[in-house]
Amino acid sequence: MRIVIDTNVLISGVFFGGFPREILSAVVGQKITACATAEIINEYEEIVQEMINRKQGHFNREILSPLIKTMDIIEPVTHVEICRDPDDNKFLECAKDSHALYIVSGDKDLLVIEQFGNVQIVTAKDFYEKYLLS
């Protein structure tokens, strides 16, 4: 199963735990495949650095580097302008071009879309309970 992980889920998993960390661990353990673009990876790294600089949460070094190494990095070709926040369109583009089934997000601007083609947009809790517990 291929998914795209929104930055807020990555940050929650790396710094705080809970359902987001379970999802990141499933990616590292290769139970699911997470897809990203270079632009998404850059955003992950920028926000992680901001969190470290602000000393928010507890940075889990054991998860971030292995996570990025196991991700399927794709070159996007699709261009969409759907999200209320244009910066979030990159997650839709990545999901479409990587043939992902889900975008896992806590971002209301993405969650309000619910479905983009064959891609469902779900919270970390919903994804974990429906697809990782079964």
N, C-alpha and C positions, 0 to 999 in steps of 0.2 A: 504494500500500500504506500502510495506517495502522498506526502503532505507538504504544505508550506507553513512555516512558523512565523507569525507576526512578531515584531520586535518586543512588544510588551510581554508576550508569553516567554520569549527567550530570557528577558531580563528577570521576570518573576522566577523562572526555573533556576537561573544561575545564582541569583542573590537570595531568594526567599524559600524556595521549595514547593511543596504541595503538588497539585495536579500538573502544573507546568514542568516541574522537575521530573516527575514520572514519565512525561512525554519525551523530554530530552534524553532521559536514560534509555528509553525504548529505542530512540534513534541511535544512540551510541552503541547499544546492544544489537543493533541491526535487525530489530523486530519490525521496524517501519523505516521508510526512506524519506528524509526531509530534503527538499529541493530549495535552492536559493540562486540568486544572481549575484554578481560582484557588487552591485549597488546595495543589495540587501545585506550582504556580509559587511560591507563598509558601514552601513547604518548600525548593525549589531555592535561592531567594534567601537564606534563613536559613543554610543549610548552606554556601553559597558564602562568605557573610560570615564565618562561623566559621572556614573554611579560611584566608581572607585574614588574619583576626586572629591565627591561630596560625602564620602564615607557612609553611604546608605546601604543597608543590608550587609550580608556576609558573602563575599565573593567566593564562589566554589570553583577553584582553578581546575579541579579534576573533571569538570564537565564541559567547559567552553571549548578548549582546544580539541579534545577528541570529537566533540559534536561537529565542529566546522570541518574537521578532517573526514568525517563519514558522510557529510552532506553531498548531494549531487548538485554541482554548480553548473548552471545552464546559461547559455547566451540567449537573452530574450529577443524575440522578433515581433511579438504582438505589442501594439500600443493601444491602450484604452483610456478613456476619460469618463469614468463612471462614479468614482467615490466623491463624497462631499469634501473630503480632504485629498487633494490631488496627489499628495505624497504617498498615499496608500495604494494608488493604482499599480505600483510596481509589484505588489503581492498578487493582485489579480493576473497581471501579465505573466508572472512567474508560474502561477498555478496552471494557467492555460497552456503555456509553452512546455511545461514539464509533465503535462497530463496528470497532475495531482488530483486527488479526489476531494481533498479538504484543505481549507485554510484554517488554521487554529489561531484564534485571536481573542483578545479582550477589548479590542477597539470598536466602539459603537459605530464609527463610520464604516467599518467593514461588516460588522455583525448585522446591521440594518439591511444589508443587501441580501443576506441569507443564502442565496444561490446565484452562481455566475456560470452559466452553461452547465456543465456536469460537475462543477465544483461547489460543495457545500461549505458554508462559512459557519464555524461552530466555536464555542468556548472551549477552553482547555478542560474544564470539568465535564462537559458533555462528551467531548472526544474521548477522554479517559474512560468514563463510565460506559460508553457505548462500544468502544472499539478495543480498548486495552484490557478491560476486565473480563471480556468474554473469551 
